Amino acid sequence: MANEFSYEIVEEIAVLSENPKGWRKELNLVSWNGRPPKFDLRDWSPGHEKMGKGVTLSNEEFAALKQTLTSM
């Protein structure tokens, strides 16, 4: 039995790259299974029908990442 889940892209923040097939690496705010949205970095197919593996970050984790990147 396949695990079913739902997602809603609440806000599209940035497109970091796009490959020749049209898949884009995006930073978005995504609500997974009706939960509060988290920052999400992953590859998306055109139209957001399919997705690659990615990373989700809470607000606190995103703030820590931002601080680390700023200090580099």
C-alpha positions in Angstrom: 0.0 0.0 0.0 1.4 3.3 -1.0 1.7 6.1 1.5 -0.5 9.0 0.4 0.2 12.5 1.3 -0.9 16.0 0.3 1.1 19.2 -0.2 0.3 22.8 -1.0 2.9 25.3 -2.2 1.9 28.3 -0.1 4.6 30.6 -1.4 7.1 30.3 -4.2 10.2 32.0 -3.0 13.0 31.4 -5.5 14.1 29.3 -8.5 17.7 28.4 -8.0 18.3 26.5 -11.3 16.5 24.7 -14.1 17.7 21.6 -16.1 17.2 21.0 -19.8 14.1 18.8 -19.1 12.5 21.8 -17.3 12.8 20.5 -13.7 13.6 23.4 -11.4 15.4 23.5 -8.0 13.1 25.7 -5.9 12.9 27.2 -2.5 9.3 27.3 -1.4 7.0 27.4 1.6 5.1 24.1 1.5 2.4 22.7 3.7 2.7 18.9 4.0 -0.5 17.0 4.9 -2.2 20.1 6.1 0.5 21.0 8.6 2.0 24.5 9.0 4.2 25.4 6.1 8.0 24.8 6.2 10.8 26.0 4.0 11.4 23.4 1.3 14.3 23.0 -1.1 13.8 20.4 -3.8 13.6 19.7 -7.6 10.1 20.1 -9.1 8.8 19.0 -12.5 7.1 21.6 -14.7 3.7 22.3 -13.2 4.7 20.9 -9.8 3.1 17.5 -10.5 6.3 15.5 -9.6 9.1 16.2 -7.1 12.5 15.0 -6.3 14.0 14.3 -2.9 14.4 17.5 -0.8 15.0 19.1 2.5 12.4 20.8 4.7 13.4 23.3 7.4 11.4 24.8 10.3 11.6 28.6 10.8 14.2 28.1 13.4 16.3 25.8 11.2 16.0 28.3 8.3 17.1 31.2 10.5 20.2 29.2 11.6 21.0 28.3 8.0 20.6 32.0 7.0 22.9 33.1 9.8 25.5 30.6 8.8 25.4 31.6 5.1 25.6 35.3 6.0 28.7 34.7 8.1 30.5 32.9 5.3 
